[in-house]
Amino acid sequence: MLENTIEWNLGFARDEVEAGVKKLLTESGSAFTCWETEAETRFQATLAQGSLEAIVRPLTSYRSPFNLQATLHRTLLVVSCTGFSTQEKEAFRQRLTLTFLRVGG
């Protein structure tokens, strides 16, 4: 049984990351639970290949140096997988990447 952790500092707001994780888990057909505190949101899921825990934590937002009206959001996403083979982990990482792929500039 392998335990793997993926940690990403994403350029999205907390609610965008939460929506992405929910969409990914729903599309994978897995049952999951979600609970939220002021500091973080946690997801626990059971997938065909194993179990998964995702933690979403907002990071400090800051103003863009090029546009003072724009606030840039950052969110930390930590995903721990248990029971995934190396191939299953890589396939999941690819789906996760596509979930948060931002097209354009």
JOLINSUL-V415760 format. One line per field, one symbol per residue. phi: phi as a letter, one per 40 degrees, with the letter a starting at -180 (. if undefined). A space follows every 10 residues. Layout:
BEGIN
phi->???
END
This chain:
BEGIN
phi->.cbbbbbbcb cbcdcccdcc cdccccccgc cabaabbcca bbbbbbbdci babbbbbcbc caccccaccc bcbbacbbbb bbgccdcccc cccccccccb cbchb
END
